[in-house]
Amino acid sequence: MTRIGLSLLALVWAGTSWAGCSNWAEDPDLLGPAPRAKLCIEGICEDTTLDYNCGNVSGAQWGYKNALTIDVTAPNTILAFRRGRKISLGRIKCTEIDEGACFIRPKP
């Protein structure tokens, strides 16, 4: 009984640190076509696809084919970068072409 209890405890503890990730850049055959989005950065718009997204209890990350990355960490710290340049989140507008393509802004 002790082994079963310890095994269950280990699974519960480890489960909280696992991330749910989808990586279209590495697994296109498994995941199908990457979700498409129209991203406007500082007024310049382009269609792109989602390369990856991950999320767990401590945050979430999105990476796009156009080199935009969004990183949300608890408690609601949001960082956006494109080609090494930090971008204010207020200057980014994402419009989904396919469901699930846009990053999620945390509620204040």
Buried (B, 14 or more C-beta within 10 A) or exposed (E): EEEEEEEEEEEEEEEEEEEEEBBBEEEEEEBEEBBBBBBEBEEEEEEBBBBBBBBBEEBBBBBBBBEBBBBBEEEEEBEBBBEEEEBEEEEBEBEEEEEEBBBEEEEE
